[in-house]
Amino acid sequence: MTLSWISIVRLGLVQMCLGAIVVIATSTLNRLMVVELALPAVMPGLLVALHYGIQISRPKWGFASDRGGRRTRWIVGGMLALALGGIGAASSIAVLAESFPLGLALSIMSYALIGVGVGACGTSLLALLATSTAPERRAAAATITWLMMVAGIAVCAGGMGAALDPYSAERLIWIVAAICAAASLLTCLAVAGVERGLGIVRKRESMPFLEGLREVWSERKTRDFTIFVFLSMTAYFMQELILEPYAGLVFAFTPGQSTTLSGAQNGGVFVGMVSVGVAISGLGIGTLRGWVIVACVGSALSLTAIAALGSQGPGAPLIHAVVLLGFFNGMFAVAAIGSMMALAGQGRSSREGTRMGLWGAGQALAAGFGGLLGAAAVDILRRVMADAEAFGIVFFAEALLFACTAFMAARIIETRSPGSSGVLVGE
């Protein structure tokens, strides 16, 4: 049996919960550390990089689920770990204000737990989708679940922004605790009975993890796509840790306003994903390669506009440029997910989880590297120039990286007929 559309939407609720908790750690808490606590941007950059670095274990999670057993337990267990990490990370803001060593220790433990939770839950969820979704539904299933994740990010960021003003550490902890508890409960309800209803029986294997990983890495398509994911995601995530501090330091946004800005950006991502999904699947307009190139160029132009607005300061239409950036980022995400789902079932059978884990690890490492690179560059540049100029240079650098990614996509993604998904060269 394969997943019904209702089951796919139910699993999408898990992705929505993942996004809602992760955005707290990567956006709101990042801004509070830099602006309210006056800590260097590299500190939240290192913490977020830690949570991404922990996710290098994603291939291990995927391989373990490939070898046998239910994936549901990994999904639920991972979400519970993520929720605990989110509450701990929010609590560390209050502790940092009183004792930096204790606050730092709590932050490190919490962000590590977030990484474990995202890796276990996210990899197992995507592996379940890849193995249980009918081939003709895989691209649509990936788009639905990703859109629901973006919706969770946008709703959480927007709602939290409205509830957080006037800001206090106690208010922050209560809000985050409520969000994490709701996400955990919704995840349990969403996955209940889904996998059991499929009647899946997986054979247990004795093959060691490293041998299984080498087996998958030897597949050219898997290897090429992993490299593509790493480079493109580095460009995608460079602005993640510096956008809200930029809004606060250069445009005088309050904590609630800058959090709402993140929600607006992810709202743009949502619209971009829907637009491309309808254009390709519904209207047969364009190919993955074409949309990836357009998305990269559009992202580069949007980042250039964001950098240029810094010279105007408060009152500049920053939110419009940020929404436009989100729109083009959403276009790019649809193309990347479509390729990932299509390729997950190719190659040696019963290795879907390992491939998804490998690509997830590549994305996580790129996200951590890109975010840390942007934050560290801003810290260095702010020592020798004004805030607007320092942030502007980093945004311009990211724009150039997106432009290079467009050329890379044109070279490694092959075009088929309009409306097709496209495949990697070397198939």
N, C-alpha and C positions, 0 to 999 in steps of 0.2 A: 504493500500500500504506500501511497505518497501523501504528502501534506495537502489538505484542502486549503482553499483561500482563507477560511476562517482560522485554521491552525497557523497559517503563515502570519496573519495579522496578530494572533495571540503571541507568537514568538517575537513579532515586532515590538510588542509592549515591553519585552525584556530589554531590547535595544534602547527603547525610549527611557527606561529607568537608568540604564547605564549612562546615557548622555546627561541625564538630569543631575546625577551625582558628580560625574567627572568635571562638568563645567564649573562647579563650585570651587574645586581645587585648582583648576587651571586658569580661571578668570577672576572670580571675586576675591578669593584669598590672596591671589597674587597681587592684586591692586592694594589690598589692605596692608600687606607687608611693606610695599614700596612707598605708599603715600601716607597712610595713617601711622605706621610704625617707623617710617623713614629708614628702612633697611635697604641695602643695595639690591638692585634688580637681579643680580646674579644669584642671590640666595633662593628666592622662589624658583628661579631658573634651574638651579641645581636640584631642588626638591622635585619639580616636575620631571626633570631629566631622570631622577632616581625612579620615579613611578613608571616612566617609559622603559628605562633600562631593565627593571625587574621583568618586563614583558618579553625579554629575550627567551624566557622559558616557555613562550607560547607553543613552539614546535613540540615540546615535551608534553604539554597538555593535550595537544591534538593527537600525538602519537599514542598516548595512553588511552584516549577514547577510541582510536582506531582498533586497538588491540582487543577491545571487548568491554562489556559493561554499559550501563546506561549513561547517556550524556546529561540527563536531567540533574543528577546529583551534583555534577560539576557546575552546572548553570546556577542552581540554587545556592550551593556553597560559595561560589565565587561572588554572587551578589551580596550575601551576608558579610563576607570579608570586605567587600567594597564599601558597604554601608558603615561598618565599624571604622574603617579608615577615614571615611568622610567626616564622621562625627569627631574623631580624634584630631583631624586636621583643623577643623573649625575651633575646637577647644584650645589648640596650640596658639591661636592668635591671642587669646586672653593670657595664656601662660607666658608668651614671649614678652608681653608688656611688663610683666613683673620680674621674670627671670629668663634671661636669654639662653643660658645653657639648658635649663629644663625644657623651655619651649622648643629649642632646637631638637632635643632628643625626642620629644613627643612628635614633632613634625616629621622627623626622619622615619620613625616607626609607622606613623599614619600613612605617609606617602608610599612607603614600601608595601603596606597592606593594601592600599588602593591598587598598586601595580599587580599584586597577586590576584586580587579580586577581578580586575578587568581581564587579565590573561586567562584565568580559569573559566570565567563566565562567557566572555566574548568569543574565545576560540571554540569552546564546546557548542555554543549557540550557532555559530556560522557553519561548523562541521555538520551539525544536525540538519541545517537548511540545505547544505550542499548534497548530503547523502539521501535526504528524504523528499526533496522537491523534484517533481517531474522535470525532465530536461527543458521542455518548452516553457516552463514557468520560472526557471532559475533567475534569469535576468530581472523579470518583474518582481520576484520575491526579494531579491537583493535591493532593488530600488524601494520597495515598500518598507522594508525593515530599516533601511538607512534614513528614509524620509521621516519615519517615526522617531528615530533617534534624534534627528535634527529638531523635530517638533518638541521633543522632551527638553532639549537644550534651550530652545527659544522660550518655551513656556516657563521653564524653571528660572532662567536668567531674568526674564521680564517680570515674573511674579516676585522673585526674590528681591529685585531692584526696588519694586514698589513697597515691599514689606520691610526693607532694611533701613529706610530713613524714618526717623532720626537714628543714626547708627549707634549701637552699643555692642560690646562683646557678648553680653548675655543674650541680647536679641538675636545675634548671629547664631549662637549655639542652638537656641530653641528652634529657629527656622530650619537649620541644617538637620537637626535631629528629626524633625517632623518629615522632611523630604526623604531622608534615608529610611525611616520606618515605613513610609508609604510605598517607596520603591521596593523594599523587601517583600512586603505583603503582596503587592501587585505581581511581582515575579513568581511567587509561589502559586498564585491563582492562575497565572497565564500558562505555566508549563504543566500544570496538574493534568495527568492523563494523556497528554499529547503523544509522547513517545511510546507509551504503553499501547495506545490505540493503533500505532503503525505496525505492531507485531515484528519489530526488528530483532533479528538474532545475529550477533556478530561473533565470528570465530575468534577465539583467543589465540594469540601468537606468542612465541618465545623469543622472537627476534629482538636483539638489543636496540635501544633507542638510536645510538650513533650509526649503527648499520642501516637502520630504516631511514635516517636522515640523509645519509650519503646516497642511498638508493634514489630518493626523491631529487636531491640536488644534481644528480647526474642527468636528469631530464632537461634538455636545452630550453624548452619553453618555460619550465618552472624557474630555471636559473635566470633567464633573461628578464622575466617578469618581476622577479625579486629585485633585481638591480634597478629596474624602471620604477618600482614602488618606492624604493629608498630615495632615489634622487628627486622624484616628483613630490614626495611627501616632505622632504626637507624644505622645498620651496613653499609648500602649502602651510607649514606650521611656523615659519620664522617670525611672523607677526603676533603669534598667539599670546606671548607673555608681555609684550610691550605696548599693545594697543590701548588697554585700559589705563596704564600709567601715563601714556602719551595724552590721553584725554584729560586726565586729572592734572598733570603738571603743565601742559601747554594751553589747554582750553578751559581749565578751572571747573571740570565736571565734579560733582559730588559723588560719593560712593554709590548711591542709588542710581544716579544718572549714568555713570560709567558701566554699571552692571546692566542697565537697560540698553546701553549701546551694544553690549555683547549679544543681548537678545535680538536686537534689530539686525545685527550682522547675520545671525543664524536664521532669522526670518528670511533674509535675502538668499541664504543657502537653500532653504526649503523651496522658495519660488524657482530658483535656478534648476534644481533637481527635477521638479515637476515639469518645468518647461521643456527640458531636454528629453525627459522620459516620454512626454506626449509627442514631441517632434519626431523621435526615432521610432517608438513602438506604435504610436497611434497614426501619425501622418506619413511615416516613411521618409522623413526629411533628413538627409545627411548620414554620415557614418561616425563611428566612435572617433576615428582619427581626426576628422574635421571638427567635431565638437571639442575634443581635447585641445586642439590648436587654438580655436577661438577662445576657449576658456582661459588658457594660459596667457594669451595676448591681452584679453580683457582684464585679467587679474593684474598684469603688469601695469596697464594704464590706470587702473583704480588705485594701486599703491603709489603711483607717481602723483596722482591727485591728492591722496592723503598726506603725502610728504609736503607738497606745495602749500597746502592749507595751513601748515604750521606757522607760516609767516604772518597770517592774519590773526591768529590767537583766538581768544574767546569771541563767540558770535559767528565764527566761520561755519559753513554747512558741513561739518565733519560727518554727521550721521548719514547724509546722502551718499558720500563717497564710501563709507563703511558698508552700507547696504549693497551698493554696487559691487564691492569686492566680494561680499558674501554670495551674491548672485552668480558671479563667474566661478567662484570656488565650488558652488553647488553643481554647476555644469560639469566641472572637472571630475567631481566625486562620482557622478553617475557613470561616466565612461570608465573610470577605474574599477568600480564595483562590478559593472557588467562584464568586463574582461576577467576579473577574478573568479566570478561564479562560473563563467563558461569554461575556464581552464581548470577549475578545481577537480572536475571529474575526469579529466584527460590524463593519460599516462597509466602507471600501474594502479590496479584497482585496490580499494580499501586503504587508500592513502589520502583521502580528501582532507581529513583532519590535520595531517602532517603538512600538507601544502598550505592550507589556510593558516596554520600556525606559523609557517615559515614566512608567508607574506605579511601576517600580522606582526611578527617580530621585526621585519624590515620596516614596516610603517611606524612601529613604536620607537625603534632606534632613531629613525629619521625625525620623528616628532620631537624626541628629547634633544637630539643634536641641533635641530633647527631652532627650537625654542631657546636653548641655552646659548647658541651662537648669537641670536638677536639680542638677548638680555645682556650678555657679556659685552658685546659691541657698544650698546647704549651706555653701559656703566663707564667704559673707557672713554668714549667720545664726550660724555657730559663733563669730564674733568677738564677738558680743554676748549669747550665751546658751549654755546647756549643750548638749552634743552630742545628747542624747536629744530635747530640745525643738527644736533646729535641724532634725534629720532629720525629726522628726514633722510639722513645719509643711509641709515639702516633700511628704511623703507625703499629707498632707491635701489639699494643692493639686492633686496628681495625681488624687486621688479625685474632687474636684469636676470636673476636666476630663473624667474618664470619665463622670460623670453627664451632663455637657453633650453628650458624644458620643452617649449613648443617645437623647437628644432629637433630635439631628441624624439618626441612623439612622432613627428613626421617621418623619422628614419626607422623606428622599430615597430610601428603599428601599420599593418597592411590593410588596404582598403578593399572591401568587397562591394557588392551592389548596395545602392541606397537602402537604408533601413536595417542593414546587417550590423552585427556587433563589431566586426573587424577582428583580426587575430594577429598575433605576433609573428614577425618574420622569422622563418626557420621552422615553421610548423611541419 
